[in-house]
Amino acid sequence: MTISTTNNKMEYTSDGILVAYTLDYKVLDATHMTVYLDGVLQSSGYTVDLNADQDNDPGGTVTLDTAPAAGVLITLLRTVPLTQLVDYQPYDPFPAATHERALDNLTLQNQQQQEEIDRNSQGIGTEPGVDTTAPVYDAGKGWMWSESDPKKIVNSDVNLNQLGLQVAADASAASTSAYEASVREGWSYK
């Protein structure tokens, strides 16, 4: 059976009540489903029930043991192991169902890798040695090209939110100071 969608991820926003979330894409094994709550991988606390006929009725339901707080982002991601499980022997039968499942597995692996590629920054393909791997998350910091290794992205040393507030405060203080100086000197703004 063909795989008619490239989707391998579903996202929901919790309402604080609902615990069951549907999948609409093919999953070959329940262990291939991963669940994230606000970007944090969950190793337990949920069950996966797949539809019996994934060829004609792909998908299923992921049921959380407890409803997350309202506003929590729930991500259901198919994560297929990057292994090849079919071993054909010379002169043995060539069963279509086994071959189809192997091709499906390869397609799902490709979709998974494409989803990962799509959410990554990419450099120009002709620029050798550029490392666009995102640095570890650091709240308030921005990304910049490293001064010591100019082909690598690093976090800034400065908290950009605080910098913006400081620049605004400095500008306001400078404006106030200039106004006060003009008043002292007898100048006026018209």
C-alpha positions as CSV (number, residue, x, y, z in Angstrom):
1,M,0.0,0.0,0.0
2,T,1.3,3.5,-0.8
3,I,2.0,6.1,1.9
4,S,-0.1,9.1,0.8
5,T,1.1,11.7,3.4
6,T,4.4,13.1,4.3
7,N,3.2,14.0,7.8
8,N,4.9,12.3,10.8
9,K,4.1,14.8,13.5
10,M,0.9,16.1,15.1
11,E,0.7,19.0,17.5
12,Y,-2.0,19.9,19.9
13,T,-2.5,22.5,22.6
14,S,-3.8,21.1,25.9
15,D,-7.1,22.4,27.2
16,G,-6.2,20.9,30.7
17,I,-9.0,18.2,30.3
18,L,-8.5,16.1,27.1
19,V,-6.1,13.1,27.4
20,A,-6.7,11.3,24.1
21,Y,-5.1,12.7,20.9
22,T,-5.5,11.2,17.4
23,L,-2.8,10.4,14.8
24,D,-3.7,10.4,11.1
25,Y,-0.5,9.0,9.6
26,K,0.9,5.5,9.3
27,V,2.8,4.0,12.2
28,L,4.3,0.5,11.9
29,D,4.8,-0.1,15.6
30,A,3.5,1.6,18.8
31,T,7.1,1.9,20.0
32,H,7.8,4.3,17.1
33,M,5.7,7.0,18.8
34,T,7.3,9.6,20.9
35,V,5.5,12.2,23.0
36,Y,6.8,15.7,24.0
37,L,5.1,18.1,26.4
38,D,6.3,21.7,25.8
39,G,9.4,20.2,24.0
40,V,10.3,17.8,26.8
41,L,10.5,14.1,25.8
42,Q,8.2,11.9,27.8
43,S,9.6,8.4,28.6
44,S,6.3,7.2,30.2
45,G,2.8,8.5,31.1
46,Y,1.0,7.6,27.9
47,T,-0.2,4.7,25.8
48,V,-0.3,4.3,22.1
49,D,-3.2,2.4,20.4
50,L,-2.7,2.0,16.7
51,N,-5.5,1.2,14.2
52,A,-5.3,-2.5,13.2
53,D,-5.1,-1.8,9.4
54,Q,-2.4,0.8,9.0
55,D,-2.6,0.4,5.2
56,N,-6.3,1.4,4.8
57,D,-6.8,3.2,8.1
58,P,-3.5,4.7,9.2
59,G,-3.0,6.3,12.6
60,G,-4.4,5.7,16.0
61,T,-4.7,7.4,19.4
62,V,-2.1,8.5,22.0
63,T,-3.7,8.6,25.5
64,L,-1.9,10.5,28.2
65,D,-2.3,9.2,31.8
66,T,-3.0,12.7,33.0
67,A,-4.1,15.8,31.2
68,P,-1.4,18.4,30.9
69,A,-2.1,21.9,32.1
70,A,-4.0,24.1,29.8
71,G,-1.7,25.7,27.2
72,V,0.9,22.9,27.2
73,L,2.1,22.0,23.6
74,I,1.7,18.3,23.0
75,T,3.8,16.9,20.1
76,L,3.2,13.4,18.8
77,L,6.2,12.4,16.7
78,R,6.8,9.2,14.8
79,T,10.4,8.1,15.4
80,V,11.3,5.1,13.3
81,P,14.5,3.2,14.1
82,L,17.0,3.6,11.3
83,T,17.5,-0.1,10.9
84,Q,16.7,-2.6,8.1
85,L,14.8,-5.6,9.4
86,V,14.2,-7.7,6.3
87,D,16.8,-10.3,5.3
88,Y,16.1,-11.8,1.8
89,Q,17.9,-15.0,1.1
90,P,18.8,-16.1,-2.5
91,Y,16.2,-18.3,-4.2
92,D,13.7,-17.8,-1.3
93,P,10.2,-16.6,-2.0
94,F,9.8,-12.8,-2.5
95,P,6.7,-12.1,-0.5
96,A,5.0,-8.9,-1.6
97,A,3.7,-8.0,1.9
98,T,7.2,-8.3,3.4
99,H,8.7,-6.2,0.6
100,E,6.0,-3.6,0.9
101,R,6.5,-3.3,4.7
102,A,10.3,-2.8,4.1
103,L,9.6,-0.1,1.5
104,D,7.1,1.6,3.9
105,N,9.7,1.5,6.6
106,L,12.3,3.2,4.3
107,T,9.7,5.8,3.3
108,L,8.8,6.5,7.0
109,Q,12.5,6.9,7.8
110,N,13.0,9.3,5.0
111,Q,10.0,11.4,6.1
112,Q,11.4,11.4,9.6
113,Q,14.7,12.7,8.4
114,Q,13.1,15.3,6.2
115,E,11.1,16.6,9.1
116,E,14.4,16.9,11.1
117,I,16.1,18.7,8.2
118,D,13.2,21.1,7.7
119,R,13.5,22.4,11.2
120,N,17.2,23.1,11.1
121,S,19.1,26.0,9.8
122,Q,21.1,25.4,6.7
123,G,24.1,27.1,5.2
124,I,24.9,27.6,1.6
125,G,25.9,24.2,0.2
126,T,29.0,25.6,-1.4
127,E,30.5,27.0,1.8
128,P,32.9,24.3,3.2
129,G,33.2,23.8,6.9
130,V,30.2,25.8,8.0
131,D,28.6,24.4,11.2
132,T,25.0,25.5,11.5
133,T,24.3,23.3,14.5
134,A,22.2,25.3,17.0
135,P,23.9,25.9,20.3
136,V,22.3,24.8,23.6
137,Y,19.2,26.8,24.5
138,D,20.0,29.8,26.7
139,A,17.1,32.0,27.5
140,G,17.5,35.6,26.3
141,K,20.6,34.9,24.3
142,G,20.9,35.4,20.5
143,W,22.8,33.3,18.0
144,M,25.9,34.8,16.4
145,W,28.9,33.6,14.4
146,S,31.7,32.8,16.7
147,E,34.6,35.2,16.8
148,S,37.1,32.4,17.6
149,D,35.6,29.9,15.0
150,P,33.9,32.1,12.4
151,K,32.1,29.1,10.7
152,K,30.3,28.1,13.9
153,I,27.1,29.5,15.5
154,V,27.3,30.2,19.3
155,N,25.1,31.9,21.8
156,S,25.8,35.6,22.4
157,D,27.4,36.6,25.7
158,V,24.7,39.2,26.3
159,N,21.1,38.7,27.2
160,L,19.4,40.5,24.3
161,N,16.2,41.3,26.3
162,Q,18.2,43.0,29.0
163,L,20.3,44.8,26.4
164,G,17.2,46.1,24.7
165,L,15.8,47.4,28.0
166,Q,19.2,49.0,28.9
167,V,19.4,50.7,25.5
168,A,15.9,52.1,25.9
169,A,16.6,53.3,29.4
170,D,19.9,54.9,28.3
171,A,18.1,56.7,25.4
172,S,15.4,57.9,27.7
173,A,18.0,59.2,30.2
174,A,19.9,60.9,27.5
175,S,16.8,62.6,26.2
176,T,15.8,63.7,29.7
177,S,19.3,65.0,30.3
178,A,19.4,66.9,27.0
179,Y,16.0,68.5,27.8
180,E,17.1,69.5,31.3
181,A,20.3,71.0,29.9
182,S,18.3,73.0,27.3
183,V,16.0,74.3,30.0
184,R,19.0,75.3,32.2
185,E,20.6,77.1,29.2
186,G,17.3,78.8,28.4
187,W,16.7,76.9,25.2
188,S,13.3,75.7,24.4
189,Y,11.9,73.1,22.1
190,K,9.2,74.3,19.7
